[in-house]
Amino acid sequence: MNMFLNLARAAVLAVPFAATVAEAQNYNLRPSYGAVSLQAGFLPDPHTRRIQAGGNNRFTGGGGCPGGAYFANAPDYRVHYSAGGYSLTFYVRAPGDTALLVNDPSGTWYCNDDYQGLDPALVFNNPSSGQYDVWLGTYNRSRVRNSVLYVTEMGAFSR
């Protein structure tokens, strides 16, 4: 499938949903795997972080994710981003079935599952500056070790 068609599909799947759907996730908690500050044009691009996906809080679905995914209560990772004319993409590569949940600077929630195979992605075409809280989820309360979160402005990603 064409890379640009994939990106357009991811952007369509990044549909916001009501914050009440994700009430088990608390963006006020300290992220389990740290935080980073990135400015438009950051290098190296993509920025990566190894995370163990999964948690004990069942996600009830919405915004591009089916019900049944499990996420941690605290964010897995936090990105403080200074926007500047680029799209911002979050994607995951993992050896198991994962889901991606992001709370953007306006407090809007986005979720994606199975964008490319079993790996999720979210594209923010006109990202705002501010705090992005990120969770990596799994199914059946499993934990997926060696999951890698990618943050990029390049827009291109492949296996």
N, C-alpha and C positions, 0 to 999 in steps of 0.2 A: 504494500500500500504506500502511496506517495507520502513523504514526510509532511508536506504542507496540508494534505488532507487529514492526516493524523492529528496535527495541531489544531485544525479547525474543529475536528470531532471532540478533542479534549476541551476546547473553549466552550463548545455547546454543552458538554457534560458538567461544566463548572457552574451549575445553577444554584443560586443561593437558596437557603431554606430557613425556616424559623428557628431562632436560637433555642426555643423550648424543646426541640427535637434532640438537641445535644446537651441537655442539662446535666448529665452525669460527668461531662468533661468540664474542668474548671481552669480557665485560662489565667486565673489569679495565682495558681500554684507555680512553684519553681519548676522549670522544665527538667526532666530526668536526664537528658543527654546534652544539656548546655544551651548556649545561645551564641549568636553571631550578629555583628553589624555589617551590612553590605551596602555599598553605594552604587548607583547606576554605573555600569562599566567595570564592575568588580572583576578582579583576576585572582586566582585562576577561576575560570568559568568552564565547567560547572563547579560549584562549591558542593562538597559531599560530607555526609556524616553517617557513620555506621550506627544503627539503632536496632534493638531487639523489638520487633513489632508485637503488638497484642496487649491485652489487659483483661480486667475482670468486669468491666462495665459494658453491658449489652447495648448496642446502638439500635434504635428502633426504626431506622430507615429514613429515607428522604434525601433530596439533593444529589442524586446520582449514586447512592449507595443503597443496596437492599438491606432489610433488617437482618439481624443475625451476626453482624460484625461486632467484635469486642475490642474496646479501646481502654487505655489507662485513664485514670482520673486526671492526673497532671499532664500537661503537654509533654510530648517527647522532645521537642526542639522548638526554639524561638528564633525568629529572624527579624531583626530590626532593619528595615529597608528604606533607603533614600532613593525615591524614584527619579527617573530622568529620561524618558522617551523610549524605553525598551519594554517589551512584555516580560513578565516574570512567570517562570514555570517551576512547579514542584513535581517531581516524579520519583517513583520508587522502583528499585530492582531488588527482587528477593527470591529465594529458593522455594517459596510457598505462596499461597493465596493471601494477598494483603489488600487493605483498603487505606485510603488517604483522606484525612479530615483536617481542614484548615479554617481557623477563625481569623478573618482579615482585620485591618486597622479600624474599620467602621463597626466591627462586632458582628459582621455577617458570616454565616457558616457555609462552607462548601465541602462536598464529599464526592469521591470518585472511587469506583471499583472496576477492575478488569478493563482498563483502557487499552493496554497492549498485552494480550495473553492474560495472565493473572495479575499483572502489574498496573497500579493506578497512576494517574497524572492529573494535574490541574493547571490551567493556563489562565493568567490574569493579563488580558491584553492591554489594559490601561491601569496598571497597579498604582495604588496610593502609597505614599510614604507612611511608615509606621510599623507597628508590631504585627507579625504574622505568627500565630501559634499553630503548631503542626503536631498531629497525632498519626501514628501508623497502627492500623488495626489488623486483626486476623479473624478467622472463623473458628467456632467451637472452642473458644478460650485457649487455643493453642498459642504458642509463642514461636515466632519465626526469627531465628538468629541470623546474623549476617545480612540483614536487610540494610539497604543503602538508600538514604534520602539524597536526592540531587536537587539543587537550586540553580537555575540557569536563566540567563537573558538571551542566550543564543537561539533558543527555540527548537533546536535540533536535538533529538535524542533517538537512540536506537539500541538494540540489544548488543 
